[in-house]
Amino acid sequence: MRHKLVSREEAVALIHDGDTICTSGFVGTGTPDELLAGLEQRFLDTGEPRDLTLLFAAGQGDGGERGLNRLGHDGLLKRVIGGHWGLIPKIGRLALEDRIEAYNLPQGVISHLYRDIAAGKPGVITKVGLGTFVDPRQDGGRINQSTKDNLVELIDLHGEEWLLYRAFPINVAFIRGTTADRNGNITMEREALTLDNLAMAMAARNSNGIVIAQVERIAETGALNPRQVEVPGALVDCVIIADPDHHPQTYATRYSPAYAQEFRVPFDETESQLLSIRKIIARRCALELPMNGVVNLGIGMPEGVAEVAREERVLDHITLTTEPGVIGGIPASGLNFGAAENTDAIITQNQQFDFYDGGGLDLACLGMAECDGDGNVNVSRFGAKLTGAGGFINISQNARKLVFAGTFTAGGLDIDIEDGKLRILHEGRAQKFKSRVEQITFSGKRAIERGQPVLYVTERCVFTLTDKGVALSEIAPGIDLERDILAHLGFTPVSISETAMPEFLFEDAPMNLHRLLLHVDIRHRVQLDADAKTLFLNFEGLQIRELETISEIRRCVEESCAPLGRRVTVIVNYDAFRIDDRVADVYRALAEEMQEKFYSTVSRYTTSAFMRLKLQKILQRESAPHIFETREEAQAYLAAGGQD
């Protein structure tokens, strides 16, 4: 059929009993509510179709009636496989009451599953989920007793543990766009995200299924720019025009040109948030922001980090991202979450998770609901409350550095901030740091095995994950260790440091984050281990623009090495390092001079391929400058006596 425009009733009539259906959307962004409403109405009117399997990656709902909540009826669904359940309580209730088979799998895995089903692969092979509740040695992602089948398998590849998430055919794909022509070509110019629409359409098509699209408007055949077509008409079986009430840009915004990236919004840098529990936590998390790095901020408490970064004028020095495909800009919050303003790019959700799973995030800041002494975190299941993992497992497991953010207790917590000190007025009813979490959404053990740095930031203290467990590393000024912390812990920290959290976190004035992050004192970057005869130069995030900076490096190195009377081995961290071309020759001369005076062997590393090439060019006069990708490779080179 060349002309594919049909009514809503004609479209949903194509769905049969027992079909497997997948749906697009992230919260309310890109969610095909017209099609979901039509499917619900058909079932209520006729009792058909029945016993559907529903597959979705991100949460698609408003916590009430919209989105996938429309499908929360006995008999309509038999099995549900989803990433985030917190916004679909009507379906969540069916799962918790054992009235459907139900699985919670990582959002990124489901996003990749669409692509692998389309490609005819056996499933997604990944390490994502190992050590968590989706590991088949734990729950295998099963939510209730009625759920028996194993969708996740533990496999061995070359002596390493991997998980295989099994593929299966998709009979129907519900997708959404802005404009369609009569041949079914779909563009998405007014959508805030592109999500997995193309991968879902390919998966259904290659499973001999059907693809049904919901759009705002119809264009004449041949009128659409092929470069703007996100889903080609060859993959689409039929198209319906949505009622505007069933096609808002997000559940909180009918339409914003800024979310469609039509223009960039001016930000008021003078606006400042009131000092509060949320801002204190966000400020402490912001101290971990990697300059020139790529960051993911989770929903809820971590959203405040973006506000602090804007207020402190460091947004230009980091790239914020969100899992549905946003790169750069300012992520929105609440029911707008997923959309963003002033972005650098919008890519597909499965591509974003490729980047995340491969370790592309320099830092992730995520919420925490429960934490235990082994460093495990639970955000997905609390008794009769089913939230689901969403993208949390993918993000937390693979970020290079991880910060969990949340209040120390929950439910009625009230504080007072005065004279740079914190005082607990009323303690929260719910303990969050427990002897054991109810469900493992993040595995502390695997983080230790991978050498992943992890912090747990609250308003009154900071914990650090060590190889022996969780240690108490910082305490807010004004807080009593015994009364305010240890009395409310379900475990004993492996160590306790009474180092104070910085007082400026608790003062109602700018904390000069720009200076703190961009202007680290050179003397703190030059560290000598005299016993090991090794000099560590931590140039991560350093920007060399002036000759004075190079002179300061020379002075600090000479003060460290000259008194020794012997040469030292050197490891240099060049991650996120920047140097102006106009001072590059002077820097090279310094490197040669220090090599001649003090160094025996030098090993450098940076994760940036571009910076490795640039440094090799700058330092080319040195004999065979070794620039590695990781610190481990650099240390191995030194351990081998400077031999490859």
Residue pairs with C-beta under 8 A, 6 or more apart in sequence:
1 237
1 238
2 182
2 183
3 182
3 183
4 180
4 182
4 183
4 184
4 233
4 236
4 237
4 238
4 239
5 180
5 182
5 218
5 238
5 239
5 240
5 241
6 238
6 239
6 240
7 240
8 34
8 35
8 37
8 38
8 240
9 38
9 42
10 238
11 35
11 38
11 212
11 238
11 240
12 35
12 38
12 39
12 42
12 212
13 42
14 172
14 210
14 212
14 237
14 238
15 21
15 39
15 49
15 52
15 171
15 172
16 49
16 171
17 48
17 49
17 50
17 51
17 52
18 49
18 50
18 51
18 52
18 53
18 78
19 49
19 52
19 53
19 171
19 172
19 209
20 52
20 53
20 54
20 55
20 168
20 169
20 170
20 171
20 172
20 209
21 52
21 53
21 54
21 55
21 170
21 171
21 172
21 173
21 174
22 54
22 55
22 56
22 114
22 170
22 172
22 173
22 174
22 200
22 203
22 204
23 31
23 32
23 35
23 36
23 54
23 55
23 56
23 60
23 68
23 173
23 174
24 30
24 31
24 32
24 60
24 173
24 174
24 175
24 176
24 195
24 196
24 197
24 200
25 31
25 32
25 56
25 58
25 60
25 67
25 176
25 195
26 58
26 59
26 60
26 193
26 195
26 324
26 337
26 338
26 349
27 58
27 59
27 60
27 61
27 62
27 67
27 87
27 250
27 251
27 335
27 336
27 337
27 338
28 60
28 61
28 62
28 66
28 67
28 248
28 250
28 251
28 252
28 335
29 191
29 192
29 193
29 195
29 249
29 250
29 324
29 336
29 338
29 339
30 176
30 191
30 192
30 193
30 194
30 195
30 197
31 60
31 61
31 66
31 67
31 176
31 251
32 174
32 175
32 176
32 214
32 242
33 66
33 67
33 70
33 214
33 242
33 246
33 247
34 214
34 240
34 242
34 243
34 246
34 247
35 174
35 212
35 214
35 240
36 67
36 68
36 70
36 71
36 174
37 70
37 246
38 240
39 49
39 70
39 71
39 76
40 70
40 71
40 73
40 76
42 48
42 49
43 49
43 50
43 73
43 75
43 76
44 73
47 75
49 76
50 75
50 76
50 78
51 75
51 77
51 78
52 71
52 76
52 77
52 78
53 77
53 78
53 79
53 80
53 81
54 68
54 71
54 77
54 79
54 80
54 81
54 82
54 91
55 81
55 82
55 110
55 113
55 170
56 68
56 81
56 82
56 83
56 110
57 82
57 83
57 107
57 108
57 110
57 111
57 114
57 196
57 349
58 83
58 84
58 107
58 195
58 323
58 324
58 338
58 349
58 390
58 391
59 82
59 83
59 84
59 85
59 86
59 87
59 88
59 388
59 390
60 67
60 68
60 87
60 88
61 67
61 68
61 69
61 87
61 88
61 89
62 69
62 87
62 251
62 335
63 86
63 87
63 89
64 89
65 90
66 251
67 87
67 88
67 251
68 82
68 88
68 91
69 88
69 89
69 90
69 91
71 77
71 90
71 91
72 88
72 89
72 90
72 91
72 93
72 94
74 94
74 99
77 91
77 94
77 100
78 100
78 101
79 100
79 101
79 102
79 103
79 147
80 91
80 94
80 95
80 100
80 101
80 102
80 103
81 102
81 103
81 105
81 110
81 151
82 88
82 91
82 102
82 103
82 104
82 105
82 110
82 388
83 104
83 105
83 106
83 107
83 109
83 110
83 111
83 388
83 389
83 390
83 391
84 107
84 387
84 388
84 389
84 390
84 391
85 91
85 92
85 95
85 104
85 386
85 387
85 388
86 92
86 386
86 387
86 388
86 390
91 100
92 386
94 100
94 102
95 102
95 143
95 144
95 386
96 143
96 144
96 384
96 386
98 144
98 145
98 146
99 146
100 146
101 144
101 146
101 147
101 148
101 149
102 142
102 143
102 144
102 146
102 147
103 141
103 142
103 143
103 147
103 151
104 133
104 134
104 141
104 143
104 380
104 381
104 386
104 388
104 389
105 129
105 134
105 141
105 151
105 152
105 165
105 389
106 128
106 129
106 134
106 389
106 391
106 392
106 393
106 394
107 323
107 353
107 389
107 390
107 391
107 392
107 394
108 128
108 323
108 350
108 353
108 356
108 357
108 391
108 393
108 394
109 124
109 126
109 128
109 129
109 165
109 394
111 196
111 199
111 349
111 350
111 353
112 124
112 126
112 350
112 353
112 354
113 123
113 124
113 165
113 167
114 170
114 196
114 199
114 200
114 202
114 203
114 350
115 196
115 199
115 202
115 203
115 350
116 122
116 123
116 124
116 167
117 167
117 168
117 169
117 170
117 203
117 206
117 207
118 199
118 202
118 203
118 205
118 206
119 206
120 206
121 167
122 164
122 166
122 167
123 164
123 165
123 166
123 167
124 164
124 165
124 167
125 155
125 157
125 162
125 163
125 164
126 162
126 163
126 165
126 357
127 161
127 162
127 163
127 397
128 163
128 357
128 393
128 394
128 397
128 398
129 135
129 141
129 152
129 163
129 393
129 397
130 161
130 162
130 163
130 397
130 443
130 446
131 440
131 443
131 445
131 446
132 138
132 389
132 393
132 397
132 440
132 441
132 442
132 443
133 139
133 141
133 380
133 381
133 389
133 439
133 440
133 441
134 140
134 141
134 152
134 163
134 389
134 393
135 152
135 154
135 163
136 150
136 152
136 153
136 154
136 163
137 154
138 440
139 439
140 150
140 151
140 152
141 151
141 152
142 148
143 386
151 165
151 166
152 163
152 164
152 165
152 166
153 163
153 164
153 166
154 161
154 162
154 163
154 164
155 161
155 162
155 163
155 164
156 162
169 207
169 208
169 209
170 200
170 203
170 204
170 207
170 209
171 204
171 207
171 209
171 210
172 204
172 209
172 210
172 211
172 212
173 200
173 201
173 203
173 204
173 209
173 210
173 211
173 212
174 212
174 214
175 186
175 197
175 200
175 201
175 211
175 212
175 213
175 214
175 231
175 236
176 191
176 197
176 213
176 214
176 215
176 242
176 247
177 186
177 187
177 188
177 191
177 197
177 213
177 214
177 215
177 230
177 231
178 186
178 187
178 188
178 189
178 190
178 191
178 215
178 216
178 217
179 186
179 187
179 189
179 215
179 216
179 217
179 218
179 219
179 224
180 186
180 187
180 213
180 215
180 217
180 218
180 219
180 233
180 236
180 239
181 218
181 219
181 220
181 221
181 222
181 223
181 224
181 233
182 218
182 220
182 221
183 221
183 233
184 213
184 232
184 233
184 234
184 235
184 236
184 237
184 238
184 239
185 224
185 229
185 231
185 232
185 233
185 236
186 197
186 213
186 215
186 229
186 230
186 231
186 232
186 233
186 236
186 239
187 224
187 225
187 228
187 229
187 230
188 194
188 197
188 230
189 228
189 260
190 216
190 249
190 255
190 260
191 249
191 260
192 249
192 250
192 256
192 259
192 260
192 338
192 339
192 340
192 346
193 324
193 325
193 326
193 338
193 339
193 346
193 349
194 230
194 325
194 346
194 347
194 348
194 349
195 324
195 325
195 348
195 349
196 348
196 349
196 350
197 230
197 231
198 230
198 231
198 235
198 348
199 348
199 350
200 211
201 211
201 231
201 235
201 236
202 235
204 210
204 211
205 211
205 235
210 237
210 238
211 231
211 235
211 236
211 237
212 236
212 237
212 238
212 239
212 240
213 231
213 236
213 238
213 239
213 240
214 239
214 240
214 242
214 246
214 247
215 239
215 240
215 241
215 242
216 241
216 242
216 244
216 247
217 241
218 239
218 241
244 254
248 254
248 255
249 255
249 256
249 259
249 260
249 339
250 259
250 332
250 335
250 336
250 338
250 339
251 335
251 336
252 334
252 335
252 336
253 259
253 336
253 339
256 339
257 263
258 264
258 265
258 341
258 342
259 332
259 336
259 339
259 340
259 341
261 343
261 346
264 341
264 342
265 341
265 342
267 310
267 330
267 342
269 310
269 311
269 313
271 311
272 311
272 510
273 279
273 304
273 307
273 308
273 311
274 508
275 417
275 506
275 507
275 508
277 407
277 413
277 415
277 459
278 301
278 304
279 304
279 307
279 308
280 417
280 422
280 459
280 476
280 505
280 506
281 301
281 304
281 405
281 406
281 407
281 457
281 458
281 459
282 301
282 302
282 304
282 305
282 307
282 308
282 405
283 308
283 505
283 511
283 513
284 457
284 462
284 501
284 502
284 505
285 302
285 304
285 305
285 308
285 365
285 403
285 405
285 457
286 305
286 308
286 309
286 312
286 314
286 513
287 502
287 513
287 516
287 517
288 363
288 365
288 401
288 403
288 455
289 295
289 305
289 309
289 314
289 318
289 363
289 513
289 517
290 318
290 362
290 363
290 401
290 540
290 541
290 576
291 314
291 317
291 318
291 517
291 518
291 541
291 543
291 576
292 317
292 318
292 541
292 576
292 578
293 318
293 319
293 362
293 363
293 541
293 576
294 318
294 319
294 321
294 360
294 361
294 362
294 363
295 318
295 319
295 320
295 321
295 361
295 362
295 363
295 364
295 365
296 320
296 321
296 322
296 323
296 356
296 361
296 363
296 364
296 365
296 366
296 395
296 399
297 303
297 305
297 306
297 320
297 322
297 331
297 364
297 365
298 364
298 365
298 366
298 367
298 392
298 395
299 333
299 337
299 367
300 367
301 367
301 405
301 406
301 407
302 365
302 366
302 367
302 405
303 331
303 333
304 405
305 365
305 405
306 315
306 320
306 330
306 331
308 513
309 315
309 318
309 320
309 513
310 330
311 510
312 510
312 511
312 512
312 513
312 514
313 513
313 514
314 513
314 514
314 517
314 518
315 330
317 517
317 518
319 327
319 328
319 344
320 326
320 328
320 329
320 330
320 331
320 340
321 327
321 328
321 352
321 361
322 331
322 337
322 338
322 340
323 349
323 352
323 353
323 356
323 390
323 391
323 394
323 395
324 338
324 349
324 352
325 346
325 347
325 348
325 349
325 351
325 352
326 338
326 339
326 340
326 343
326 346
326 352
327 343
327 344
327 345
327 346
327 347
327 352
328 340
328 342
328 343
328 344
328 345
329 340
329 341
329 342
329 343
329 344
330 340
330 341
330 342
331 337
331 338
331 339
331 340
332 338
332 339
332 340
332 341
353 391
353 394
355 361
356 391
356 394
356 395
356 398
356 399
357 394
357 398
358 398
359 398
359 399
359 400
361 395
361 398
361 399
361 400
362 399
362 400
362 401
362 576
363 399
363 400
363 401
363 402
363 403
364 395
364 396
364 399
364 401
364 402
364 403
365 402
365 403
365 404
365 405
366 379
366 392
366 395
366 396
366 402
366 403
366 404
366 405
367 379
367 404
367 405
367 406
368 377
368 379
368 404
368 405
368 406
368 432
368 456
369 377
369 378
369 379
369 382
369 387
369 406
369 410
369 432
370 377
370 378
370 379
370 382
370 432
370 433
370 434
370 437
370 438
371 377
371 378
371 404
371 432
371 433
371 434
371 437
371 456
371 463
371 470
372 433
372 434
372 435
372 436
372 437
372 444
372 470
372 490
372 491
373 435
373 469
373 470
373 490
373 491
373 492
373 493
373 494
374 444
374 445
374 469
374 470
375 442
375 444
375 445
375 447
375 448
375 454
375 456
375 465
375 469
375 470
376 436
376 437
376 440
376 442
376 443
376 444
376 445
377 396
377 404
377 437
377 440
377 441
377 442
377 444
378 437
378 438
378 439
378 440
378 441
379 387
379 389
379 392
379 441
379 442
380 386
380 387
380 388
380 389
380 392
380 439
380 441
381 387
381 438
381 439
382 438
383 438
389 441
392 441
392 442
393 441
393 442
396 402
396 441
396 442
397 442
397 443
397 446
399 452
400 452
400 453
401 452
401 453
401 454
402 447
402 452
402 453
402 454
402 455
403 454
403 455
403 456
403 457
404 442
404 454
404 455
404 456
404 457
405 457
406 432
406 456
406 457
406 458
407 413
407 428
407 432
407 458
407 459
408 428
408 432
408 433
408 458
408 459
408 460
408 461
408 485
408 488
409 427
409 428
409 429
409 430
409 431
409 432
409 488
410 428
410 429
410 430
410 432
411 428
411 429
411 430
412 426
412 427
412 428
412 429
413 424
413 426
413 427
413 428
414 424
414 425
414 426
415 422
415 423
415 424
415 425
415 459
416 422
416 423
416 425
417 423
417 506
417 508
420 477
420 503
420 504
420 506
420 507
421 476
421 477
421 478
421 506
422 459
422 460
422 476
422 477
422 478
422 479
422 506
423 478
424 460
424 479
424 484
427 488
431 488
431 490
433 488
433 489
433 490
433 491
434 490
434 491
435 490
435 491
436 490
444 454
444 465
444 469
444 470
447 454
447 465
448 465
448 466
448 467
453 465
454 464
454 465
455 462
455 463
455 464
455 465
455 473
456 462
456 463
456 464
456 465
456 470
459 476
460 475
460 476
460 479
460 484
460 485
461 472
461 474
461 475
461 476
461 479
461 485
461 501
462 472
462 473
462 474
462 501
463 470
463 471
463 472
463 473
463 493
464 470
464 471
464 473
465 471
466 494
466 495
468 494
468 495
469 491
469 493
469 494
470 491
470 493
470 494
471 493
471 494
471 495
471 496
471 497
472 485
472 493
472 495
472 496
472 497
473 497
473 499
474 497
474 499
474 500
474 501
475 481
475 485
475 498
475 499
475 500
475 501
476 500
476 501
476 505
476 506
477 500
477 501
477 503
477 506
478 506
479 485
481 496
481 498
486 492
502 511
504 511
504 512
505 511
517 541
518 541
518 543
520 541
520 542
522 549
522 552
522 553
522 556
523 556
524 538
525 537
525 538
525 539
525 542
525 556
526 535
526 536
526 537
526 538
526 553
526 556
526 557
526 560
527 535
527 536
527 538
528 534
528 535
528 536
528 560
528 561
528 564
528 568
529 535
529 536
530 564
533 566
533 568
533 569
534 568
534 569
534 570
534 571
534 638
535 557
535 560
535 561
535 568
535 569
535 570
535 571
535 598
535 599
536 570
536 571
536 573
537 557
537 570
537 571
537 572
537 573
538 573
539 572
539 573
539 574
539 577
540 573
540 574
540 575
540 576
540 577
541 575
541 576
541 577
542 549
542 577
542 578
543 577
543 578
543 579
544 550
544 578
544 579
544 580
544 583
544 587
545 580
545 583
546 583
547 583
547 586
550 583
550 586
550 587
550 590
553 590
554 590
554 593
554 594
557 594
557 598
558 597
558 598
561 568
561 594
561 597
561 598
562 598
567 598
567 599
567 600
568 598
568 599
568 600
569 599
569 600
569 601
569 602
569 603
569 638
570 599
570 601
570 602
570 603
571 603
571 604
571 605
571 631
571 634
571 635
571 638
572 602
572 603
572 604
572 605
573 605
573 606
573 631
574 604
574 605
574 606
574 608
574 611
574 615
574 627
575 605
575 606
575 607
575 608
576 608
577 606
577 611
577 615
579 587
579 614
579 618
584 618
587 618
588 618
588 619
588 621
591 619
591 622
592 621
592 622
595 602
595 622
600 642
601 637
601 638
601 641
601 642
602 622
602 625
602 626
603 626
603 628
603 634
603 635
603 637
603 638
603 642
604 615
604 625
604 626
604 627
604 628
604 634
605 627
605 628
605 629
605 630
605 631
605 633
605 634
606 612
606 615
606 627
606 629
607 629
607 630
612 627
612 629
615 625
615 627
616 625
616 627
619 625
626 634
626 637
626 642
626 644
628 634
628 637
637 643
637 644
